[in-house]
């Protein structure tokens, strides 16, 4: 959600809109592309935070705010109340697929100009929660093409930092190390094909409650020497550059699958599972591969196919980058949000 705000704020500013970021400090903040935007300290503790409501009202009146964009559930009520008092229009952005509460549903239908769903899966969840379709606009998540630029990063250098040799085959994933991300399935899938590939290694980028369990399982499978735990990385694009294949093996309902479009933008062949919003990103066999969630053999087969067919791997990787450029770039996000403003008759 934080990266969404950064990318959206930067892109709207580039297009001539005056953007004020409500965040943890007064002054200014640097967002996507190094753009510096004015900021106001607005810290929202919960949906009933009266202090936050007063601060949003004060900023809105002082700065002549016409549109307030609330980017998370905790922000919805304070931002909507402030918008109602000041006469600004309010847009909610929805990133989750969990159900909307009855009170929030009432708020949306009576006081919210539009709800932006970041994926079709989120849109379906909103409709299932009783939100009217004419209130929902689909604007997919996007990334910065300048940040996720494979030509700007030396992947070999990153591999050396990880202790990965030039001729090693590196499969990777990025995200919290919990069961819902399919981390055990990925480890077991790599273990299935490891005997055929002496140089095959696996990198987990991120941290979480299953790290110790994964270490134990790697030992049990005789894979500990092949598995790298890189921890949380600030500049995650560097880690994608080091990978040969990217996998998101989620078994939970992913609202979108941001890491997939990041890896695709970095020119990596990707594998995802048929859950949540992932099938909206991957066209199986064209810009990536889809496998059933929890199916270790199918996942192992998909990885093996990329490893044994360099032409397929290269073709899929190129198509993935093209998909991101046309559908999930910061520029595309700006275009789609300006359409939302136009529909709401916002200048």
ROMARLUM-24628 format. One line per field, with one value per residue (C-alpha): x, y, z; residue number from 0. Coordinates in nm, 3 decimals. Layout:
// ROMARLUM-24628
c1 (X|...)
c2 (Y|...)
c3 (Z|...)
k (NUM|...)
This chain:
// ROMARLUM-24628
c1 (0.000|0.288|0.445|0.104|0.080|0.434|0.382|0.039|0.151|0.457|0.267|-0.016|0.241|0.417|0.086|0.041|-0.184|-0.104|-0.045|-0.010|0.098|-0.052|0.214|0.432|0.591|0.541|0.753|0.816|0.876|1.060|0.848|0.887|1.162|1.301|1.012|0.969|0.611|0.477|0.366|0.150|0.179|-0.143|-0.115|-0.439|-0.454|-0.793|-1.119|-1.251|-0.943|-1.095|-0.755|-0.680|-1.018|-0.951|-0.604|-0.740|-1.010|-0.753|-0.519|-0.804|-0.938|-0.595|-0.475|-0.804|-0.811|-1.066|-1.007|-0.900|-0.762|-0.776|-0.538|-0.625|-0.910|-0.791|-0.807|-1.156|-1.377|-1.156|-1.095|-1.462|-1.584|-1.332|-1.432|-1.800|-1.732|-1.503|-1.693|-1.403|-1.466|-1.342|-1.193|-1.120|-0.850|-0.906|-0.611|-0.765|-1.008|-1.161|-1.525|-1.633|-1.811|-2.177|-2.104|-1.831|-2.065|-2.317|-2.041|-1.937|-2.288|-2.378|-2.063|-1.785|-1.737|-1.560|-1.384|-1.074|-1.009|-0.647|-0.741|-1.037|-1.018|-1.059|-1.346|-1.525|-1.472|-1.624|-1.928|-1.960|-1.960|-2.258|-2.086|-2.274|-2.083|-2.124|-1.925|-1.624|-1.352|-1.079|-0.734|-0.464|-0.155|0.149|0.523|0.794|0.953|1.257|1.314|1.253|1.482|1.691|1.945|2.035|2.144|2.439|2.285|2.622|2.740|2.434|2.487|2.842|2.706|2.475|2.752|2.598|2.835|2.789|2.698|2.458|2.085|1.898|1.525|1.384|1.079|1.006|0.762|0.681|0.791|0.456|0.266|0.016|0.296|0.364|0.720|0.727|0.579|0.849|1.128|0.995|0.950|1.312|1.421|1.240|1.444|1.770|1.926|1.912|2.077|2.394|2.416|2.050|1.993|1.694|1.677|1.408|1.394|1.203|1.148|0.866|0.744|0.835|1.205|1.314|1.075|1.212|1.567|1.468|1.287|1.582|1.808|1.565|1.558|1.938|1.893|2.043|2.356|2.137|1.904|1.982|1.785|1.852|1.624|1.429|1.586|1.523|1.626|1.448|1.494|1.860|1.756|1.529|1.825|2.020|1.749|1.706|1.343|1.091|0.816|0.515|0.367|0.087|-0.185|-0.377|-0.592|-0.349|-0.533|-0.289|0.063|0.279|0.604|0.508|0.492|0.814|0.990|0.831|0.952|1.302|1.287|1.250|1.032|0.770|0.557|0.243|-0.047|-0.411|-0.531|-0.681|-0.561|-0.259|-0.435|-0.513|-0.140|-0.020|-0.142|-0.029|0.245|0.271|0.409|0.447|0.330|0.035|0.016|-0.247|-0.186|-0.028|0.071|0.442|0.485|0.324|0.542|0.855|0.757|0.712|1.054|1.210|1.053|1.218|1.551|1.553|1.418|1.614|1.416|1.089|1.241|1.365|1.038|0.824|1.055|1.036|0.657|0.639|0.832|0.605|0.296|0.415|0.502|0.155|-0.066|0.108|0.342|0.336|0.240|-0.061|-0.164|-0.164|-0.373|-0.633|-0.657|-0.709|-1.002|-1.140|-1.105|-1.273|-1.569|-1.601|-1.568|-1.251|-1.016)
c2 (0.000|0.236|0.177|0.233|0.575|0.664|0.563|0.726|1.049|1.080|1.005|1.250|1.517|1.461|1.526|1.863|1.772|1.920|1.625|1.640|1.324|1.246|1.047|1.039|1.382|1.745|1.895|1.682|1.323|1.169|0.931|0.729|0.859|1.090|1.335|1.546|1.609|1.825|1.620|1.669|1.465|1.269|0.954|0.752|0.521|0.363|0.425|0.644|0.867|1.212|1.381|1.247|1.367|1.718|1.722|1.606|1.875|2.142|2.040|2.011|2.358|2.522|2.364|2.363|1.983|1.863|1.486|1.272|0.925|0.675|0.387|0.144|0.029|0.216|0.540|0.498|0.644|0.937|1.039|1.003|1.207|1.481|1.479|1.510|1.813|1.990|1.904|1.713|1.396|1.075|0.774|0.449|0.213|-0.151|-0.393|-0.684|-0.962|-0.989|-0.890|-0.530|-0.460|-0.362|-0.013|0.046|-0.078|0.187|0.449|0.356|0.362|0.695|0.905|0.765|0.876|0.557|0.247|0.151|-0.224|-0.317|-0.648|-0.841|-1.066|-0.761|-0.636|-0.972|-0.966|-0.619|-0.730|-1.039|-0.801|-0.620|-0.320|-0.201|-0.253|0.108|0.217|0.003|0.090|-0.159|0.001|-0.268|-0.221|-0.089|-0.056|0.190|0.084|0.297|0.114|-0.234|-0.198|-0.509|-0.306|-0.096|-0.375|-0.614|-0.947|-1.123|-0.883|-0.960|-1.333|-1.301|-1.126|-1.424|-1.676|-1.793|-1.883|-1.769|-2.118|-2.189|-2.208|-1.984|-2.015|-1.746|-1.612|-1.288|-1.243|-1.324|-1.670|-1.813|-2.122|-1.930|-1.820|-2.181|-2.174|-2.542|-2.644|-2.447|-2.601|-2.953|-2.886|-2.775|-3.079|-3.308|-3.187|-3.111|-3.453|-3.362|-3.023|-3.018|-2.639|-2.567|-2.332|-2.166|-1.819|-1.698|-1.316|-1.204|-1.318|-1.467|-1.727|-2.027|-1.952|-2.201|-2.463|-2.415|-2.455|-2.780|-2.906|-2.815|-3.021|-3.315|-3.302|-3.277|-2.930|-2.702|-2.632|-2.528|-2.288|-1.922|-1.710|-1.354|-1.186|-0.866|-0.656|-0.285|-0.282|-0.600|-0.533|-0.632|-0.977|-1.033|-0.949|-1.237|-1.499|-1.726|-1.814|-1.649|-1.844|-1.733|-2.061|-1.913|-2.137|-1.846|-1.605|-1.342|-1.016|-0.927|-1.074|-0.762|-0.959|-1.131|-0.810|-0.694|-1.011|-0.989|-0.631|-0.753|-0.991|-1.314|-1.612|-1.651|-1.927|-1.853|-2.049|-2.037|-1.836|-1.490|-1.227|-1.422|-1.560|-1.200|-1.135|-1.457|-1.593|-1.954|-2.044|-1.690|-1.453|-1.708|-2.044|-2.125|-2.434|-2.557|-2.438|-2.697|-2.929|-2.993|-3.217|-2.964|-2.688|-2.899|-2.975|-2.606|-2.519|-2.811|-2.694|-2.353|-2.506|-2.745|-2.506|-2.180|-2.063|-2.094|-1.920|-1.628|-1.593|-1.597|-1.348|-1.103|-1.134|-1.071|-0.747|-0.639|-0.718|-0.495|-0.211|-0.215|-0.305|-0.248|0.050|0.375|0.554|0.325|0.384|0.759|0.720|0.511|0.739|1.040|0.849|0.805|1.181|1.255|1.031|1.213|1.552|1.639|1.885)
c3 (0.000|0.077|-0.265|-0.427|-0.262|-0.369|-0.732|-0.758|-0.591|-0.813|-1.133|-1.058|-0.972|-1.306|-1.477|-1.313|-1.021|-0.681|-0.448|-0.070|0.108|0.448|0.631|0.941|0.914|0.815|0.539|0.233|0.128|-0.163|-0.366|-0.684|-0.911|-0.641|-0.678|-0.366|-0.257|0.027|0.327|0.633|0.951|0.962|1.168|1.186|1.487|1.411|1.227|1.508|1.542|1.607|1.610|1.262|1.135|1.265|1.105|0.767|0.782|0.868|0.586|0.337|0.415|0.424|0.098|-0.092|-0.130|-0.386|-0.363|-0.069|-0.151|0.136|0.069|0.349|0.571|0.881|0.684|0.540|0.812|0.920|0.558|0.464|0.762|0.683|0.316|0.409|0.626|0.377|0.060|-0.094|-0.290|-0.134|-0.314|-0.135|-0.263|-0.175|-0.160|0.033|-0.054|0.295|0.344|0.395|0.722|0.711|0.845|0.587|0.313|0.423|0.418|0.065|-0.076|0.082|0.102|-0.120|-0.480|-0.593|-0.466|-0.665|-0.668|-0.739|-0.904|-1.037|-0.732|-0.506|-0.723|-0.692|-0.313|-0.293|-0.492|-0.270|0.029|-0.117|-0.276|-0.584|-0.907|-1.019|-0.714|-0.810|-1.060|-1.148|-1.152|-1.119|-0.904|-1.085|-1.043|-1.137|-1.465|-1.384|-1.056|-1.195|-1.495|-1.572|-1.771|-1.467|-1.228|-1.246|-1.152|-1.141|-0.871|-0.658|-0.708|-0.577|-0.267|-0.213|-0.271|-0.598|-0.881|-1.240|-1.357|-1.067|-1.139|-0.896|-0.825|-0.597|-0.421|-0.237|0.049|0.407|0.512|0.611|0.501|0.288|0.056|-0.040|0.088|0.188|-0.146|-0.326|-0.115|-0.179|-0.551|-0.585|-0.384|-0.631|-0.928|-0.743|-0.822|-1.193|-1.143|-0.933|-0.942|-0.855|-0.560|-0.396|-0.239|0.000|0.016|0.323|0.680|0.880|1.128|0.912|0.872|1.138|1.001|0.650|0.775|0.946|0.637|0.415|0.643|0.629|0.249|0.223|0.073|0.337|0.131|-0.162|0.024|0.088|0.335|0.221|0.475|0.416|0.141|0.091|-0.275|-0.374|-0.745|-0.701|-0.581|-0.880|-1.104|-0.947|-1.009|-1.308|-1.227|-0.995|-0.817|-0.613|-0.487|-0.275|-0.141|0.012|-0.191|-0.317|-0.382|-0.658|-0.648|-0.669|-0.658|-0.983|-1.184|-1.019|-1.132|-1.477|-1.511|-1.426|-1.722|-1.527|-1.626|-1.354|-1.205|-1.005|-0.861|-0.965|-0.664|-0.615|-0.860|-0.990|-1.302|-1.399|-1.428|-1.589|-1.920|-1.890|-2.136|-2.271|-2.008|-1.730|-1.601|-1.376|-1.154|-0.907|-0.548|-0.321|-0.607|-0.551|-0.855|-1.090|-0.947|-0.986|-1.344|-1.424|-1.283|-1.470|-1.796|-1.768|-1.670|-1.966|-2.230|-2.252|-2.556|-2.364|-2.063|-2.274|-2.466|-2.152|-1.976|-2.269|-2.282|-1.907|-1.935|-2.221|-2.013|-1.730|-1.968|-2.123|-1.824|-1.490|-1.526|-1.328|-1.649|-1.694|-1.333|-1.396|-1.711|-1.533|-1.232|-1.457|-1.608|-1.255|-1.194|-1.526|-1.437|-1.104|-1.279|-1.093|-1.264)
k (0|1|2|3|4|5|6|7|8|9|10|11|12|13|14|15|16|17|18|19|20|21|22|23|24|25|26|27|28|29|30|31|32|33|34|35|36|37|38|39|40|41|42|43|44|45|46|47|48|49|50|51|52|53|54|55|56|57|58|59|60|61|62|63|64|65|66|67|68|69|70|71|72|73|74|75|76|77|78|79|80|81|82|83|84|85|86|87|88|89|90|91|92|93|94|95|96|97|98|99|100|101|102|103|104|105|106|107|108|109|110|111|112|113|114|115|116|117|118|119|120|121|122|123|124|125|126|127|128|129|130|131|132|133|134|135|136|137|138|139|140|141|142|143|144|145|146|147|148|149|150|151|152|153|154|155|156|157|158|159|160|161|162|163|164|165|166|167|168|169|170|171|172|173|174|175|176|177|178|179|180|181|182|183|184|185|186|187|188|189|190|191|192|193|194|195|196|197|198|199|200|201|202|203|204|205|206|207|208|209|210|211|212|213|214|215|216|217|218|219|220|221|222|223|224|225|226|227|228|229|230|231|232|233|234|235|236|237|238|239|240|241|242|243|244|245|246|247|248|249|250|251|252|253|254|255|256|257|258|259|260|261|262|263|264|265|266|267|268|269|270|271|272|273|274|275|276|277|278|279|280|281|282|283|284|285|286|287|288|289|290|291|292|293|294|295|296|297|298|299|300|301|302|303|304|305|306|307|308|309|310|311|312|313|314|315|316|317|318|319|320|321|322|323|324|325|326|327|328|329|330|331|332|333|334|335|336|337|338|339|340|341|342|343|344|345|346)
